[in-house]
């Protein structure tokens, strides 16, 4: 049984037009309880590849806004990283701890299959390589599979490595040195990627403070890495050198920006700026060096791209290491143009899409 709902142009099509998406797919299945949205932003460079996250959204409107912003970010992430992929993302609405089942995931896989390769999924928040196995039972358009199945495995370590590279490049811009030894770093979110990032930061001798939505996870990470655990809201008031948002998006907003006491923002969360046109310039005004999120968290996409289009772990790590150089390039460009890093990175990505689009249109 499939339910249909009349959606107003202002609530859906207006948003789709604003973000310039090619296609948005609403998925519903009564038997499994599946409610999901797949956003396909741009496929000029190649098929849209982006993970699926499962989250207990407060409303369908919040879920739609999230998938539109995330899929747009994937387009720019692929483009600026030099990948021949487009941007897509999916969200499943619900509590992953109580609602995620094999049947629900396989039904979602059927919806992915119906897109005939225009969208390739992978894991994201609250999804695992095991979940990708279930989706793979219904479609071949899935990446991030376990290495035992010939896949690239968990992309989290590579995402963390790219974030670490971008953070070091931003530190070089702010402090004159990319060494993080002795730097005070606040990490917001210690899930899979955040934990791997903490490993890099601890090894370099950074002084760490952290928080997480799940208090037990925060306390466990604090004990493991010799860090200080603070409350979810307290993280913004820490006197640190670097703030690293590694949880959900929009944590850089009107309320939090005025509270930050740092010189660098560099983290692995997607869509960190609540409003790019407002909060991107605001960071510059506050003298904070911002490493664009879709640039420095691209390691995971680079990893799953190798699974889809060929490559090995050595080439993946080499390409991910280039995030340092691209971040430096973007920060310098922003300074030269008198803009902010998010705008400079977006323009750089759009320039590649436009150039390749012209090449493809000649065939």
Buried (B, 14 or more C-beta within 10 A) or exposed (E): EEEEEEEEEEEBEEBBEEBEBBBBBBBBBEEBBBBBBBBBBBBBBBBBBBBBBBBEBEEBEEBBBBBBBBBBBBBBBBBBBBBBBBBBBBBBBBEBEEBBEBEBBBBBBBBBBBBEEBBBBBBBBBBBBEBBBBBBEBBEBBBBBBEEEEBBBBBBBBBBBBBBBBBBBBBBBBBEEBBBEEBBBBBBBBBBBBBBBBBBBBEBEBBBBBBBEEEEBBBBBBEEBEBBBBEBEEBBBBEBBBBBBBBBBBBBBEEBBEEBBBBBBBBBBBBBBBEBEEBBBBBBEBEBBBBBBBBBBBBBBBBBBBBBBEBEEEEBBEBBBBBBEBBBBBBEBBBEEEBBBBBBBBBBBBEBBEEBEEEEEEE
